[in-house]
Amino acid sequence: MSTSDCPFPKLHPSQLIRDDAFFMSLAYNRAIDAWRVEEVPIGAVVVHDGEVVGSAYNQVITTGDATAHAEMLAITQASRAIGDWRLTDATLYVTKEPCPMCSGAAMMSRLSRVVYAFSDPRMGCLGGATNINDLPEAWHHFEITTGVLEEECRSLVQAFFEMRRAENKENKSPNLIESEYDS
């Protein structure tokens, strides 16, 4: 099995209950899309007035752009969709705690809420390694919710890196991808 063969099925949440689990399921499905193109499986959606206005997965490897994280791409899409860079009534759902860049973008775009599935103790900046939302002098703060579909999202990322390490070992290649999500 190659890395592009994702062994995880997509989720099919009911449209009847559009709660945090529903929207995180959509982000999870985007993470599976990332896996299928051999990107780190992180997905994100932005919801405004109950509708998805941004949806993306990591594209760092594909684009050769270190800023092409799922959160950054989804925030950009959402801003274009609503016609304003201020996402004051929007929620970002992401399968892993945002890094410093993405946490900063969440703050700068004035999101009202960020929901993430699992923490990143090394690079997460909404409670893992640090929390930029706690900056006392910051002009904007947002609500943070964690743990939504935590096990599913963590398992997806861990399995991806386990498979990459196995492929590298099989090909006698140096380990080209390290995982900070093995906790």
C-alpha positions, 0 to 999 in steps of 0.5 A, a space after each residue: 500500500 502506498 501513502 496515497 492509498 488512505 485506509 481511512 473512510 470518509 465520514 458521512 455526517 447527517 445534515 440534520 444536526 449541523 453541530 461541531 461534530 458535523 463541521 469537524 467531520 467535513 474538516 476530517 474529510 478534507 484531511 483524507 483528501 490531503 492524504 490521498 495526494 500525499 500531503 500531511 492529512 490536516 483539513 480545515 473548514 470555515 463556517 459563517 452563518 451556518 454555511 461552509 465558506 472555506 474548505 481546504 487541506 494542507 498543500 505545502 508539498 504540492 505547492 512548495 509553499 510553506 504557508 499553504 496550510 489548511 487553515 490559511 487556505 480556508 481562511 483565504 477562501 472564506 474572506 473571498 466568499 463573504 467579501 471581507 477579511 474580517 471573519 468576525 462571525 465565523 468559526 474555523 474547524 481544523 483537525 489539529 491545533 493550529 501552528 503559530 502562523 495559522 493561530 496568528 491568521 485566526 486572530 488577525 482575521 478576527 474569527 469568533 471561534 476556533 475548534 480543533 480536534 487534537 493538541 500539538 504540544 510542540 508547535 500548537 499555539 492555542 494551548 499546546 506549546 503556548 496560547 497566543 489567544 492569551 496575549 493580554 494586549 491583543 485587540 482580538 480574542 476568540 473562543 477555543 473548543 478542543 477535542 471534537 473528533 479527537 481520536 479520529 483526527 489523531 489516528 489519521 495523522 499518526 497512521 500517515 506518519 507510520 506509513 511514511 516511515 515504513 515506506 522510507 525504511 522499505 526504500 532504504 531512504 533516510 527518514 524524510 518526514 518526521 512526525 510531531 504528532 506521535 504523542 
